[in-house]
Amino acid sequence: MTGQYSILYLPEAVRELVDIHDMIAAYVGIDIAGQKLADIEAVTKSLAEMPYKAPIRDGFPSGLRTIPAGQKAVICFIVDEEERTVQIVAISYAGSDWMSKARDRLEPF
């Protein structure tokens, strides 16, 4: 478990980042939206160094892990030790249902 891991995003997670930005920008402005995304990105980038800092969630397939980001975000991810990757499965904000999103996206695995 030494060295950095690559961070990969499911397309749905990328879309969620765009949606989070747009939602925040509509309510409080583009500057704050940019800061909130920067907070999420900082936590995501930290997973490249320490992918096991969040425990595996019981009741989910594929070793799903979650970690809070900022004040209102949750990042859902899995670690592939063989490929040395962290795959971002879902990113939720302000109470959106990350459990259903993650479960739906991991079912085939």
C-alpha positions as CSV (number, residue, x, y, z in Angstrom):
1,M,0.0,0.0,0.0
2,T,2.7,2.5,-0.9
3,G,2.7,5.1,-3.6
4,Q,-0.2,7.0,-5.1
5,Y,-3.4,5.6,-6.5
6,S,-5.1,6.9,-9.6
7,I,-8.5,8.5,-9.2
8,L,-11.2,7.5,-11.7
9,Y,-14.7,8.9,-11.8
10,L,-17.8,7.1,-13.1
11,P,-19.5,9.3,-15.7
12,E,-22.5,9.6,-13.3
13,A,-20.2,11.0,-10.6
14,V,-18.9,13.6,-13.0
15,R,-22.4,14.6,-13.8
16,E,-23.2,14.9,-10.1
17,L,-20.3,17.4,-9.7
18,V,-21.7,19.5,-12.4
19,D,-25.2,19.3,-10.9
20,I,-23.9,20.2,-7.4
21,H,-22.0,23.2,-8.8
22,D,-25.1,24.4,-10.7
23,M,-27.4,24.0,-7.7
24,I,-25.1,25.9,-5.4
25,A,-24.4,28.6,-7.9
26,A,-28.2,29.1,-8.4
27,Y,-28.7,29.7,-4.7
28,V,-25.6,31.5,-3.5
29,G,-23.5,32.3,-6.4
30,I,-20.7,30.9,-8.6
31,D,-17.9,31.8,-6.2
32,I,-19.3,29.8,-3.3
33,A,-20.1,27.0,-5.7
34,G,-16.5,26.9,-6.9
35,Q,-15.3,26.8,-3.3
36,K,-17.6,23.9,-2.4
37,L,-16.4,21.9,-5.4
38,A,-12.8,22.7,-4.4
39,D,-13.6,21.3,-1.0
40,I,-14.9,18.1,-2.6
41,E,-11.9,17.9,-4.9
42,A,-9.5,18.2,-2.0
43,V,-11.0,15.2,-0.2
44,T,-11.1,13.2,-3.5
45,K,-7.4,14.0,-4.2
46,S,-6.4,12.9,-0.7
47,L,-7.7,9.4,-1.5
48,A,-4.8,9.0,-4.0
49,E,-2.5,9.1,-0.9
50,M,-4.7,7.3,1.6
51,P,-7.5,5.3,-0.1
52,Y,-8.2,3.2,3.0
53,K,-8.9,6.1,5.4
54,A,-12.6,5.4,5.2
55,P,-14.0,2.0,6.3
56,I,-16.0,-0.4,4.1
57,R,-19.7,0.1,4.4
58,D,-21.7,-2.9,5.5
59,G,-24.5,-4.0,3.2
60,F,-23.1,-2.7,0.0
61,P,-21.4,-4.6,-2.8
62,S,-17.8,-4.3,-4.0
63,G,-16.3,-2.9,-0.8
64,L,-18.0,0.5,-1.0
65,R,-16.5,3.2,1.2
66,T,-17.8,6.7,2.0
67,I,-16.1,9.8,3.2
68,P,-17.6,13.3,4.0
69,A,-16.4,16.3,2.1
70,G,-17.0,19.8,3.1
71,Q,-20.0,20.4,5.2
72,K,-22.7,18.7,3.1
73,A,-21.1,16.2,0.6
74,V,-20.5,12.5,0.7
75,I,-18.1,10.8,-1.7
76,C,-18.7,7.1,-2.4
77,F,-15.8,5.1,-3.7
78,I,-14.2,1.7,-4.1
79,V,-10.5,0.8,-4.0
80,D,-9.0,-1.6,-6.5
81,E,-5.6,-2.6,-5.0
82,E,-4.6,-4.7,-8.0
83,E,-5.1,-1.7,-10.4
84,R,-4.1,0.8,-7.7
85,T,-7.1,2.9,-8.4
86,V,-9.8,4.7,-6.4
87,Q,-13.1,4.7,-8.4
88,I,-15.5,7.5,-7.4
89,V,-18.9,5.9,-7.7
90,A,-21.2,8.7,-6.5
91,I,-21.0,12.2,-5.0
92,S,-24.0,13.4,-3.1
93,Y,-24.8,16.8,-1.6
94,A,-27.2,18.2,0.9
95,G,-28.9,14.9,1.8
96,S,-29.3,13.4,-1.6
97,D,-29.7,9.6,-1.6
98,W,-26.1,8.4,-2.0
99,M,-27.1,4.9,-0.8
100,S,-29.4,4.2,-3.7
101,K,-27.1,5.7,-6.3
102,A,-24.1,3.7,-5.1
103,R,-26.1,0.5,-4.8
104,D,-27.5,0.9,-8.3
105,R,-24.1,1.6,-9.8
106,L,-22.3,-1.3,-8.1
107,E,-25.0,-4.0,-8.6
108,P,-23.3,-5.4,-11.8
109,F,-20.0,-5.7,-9.9
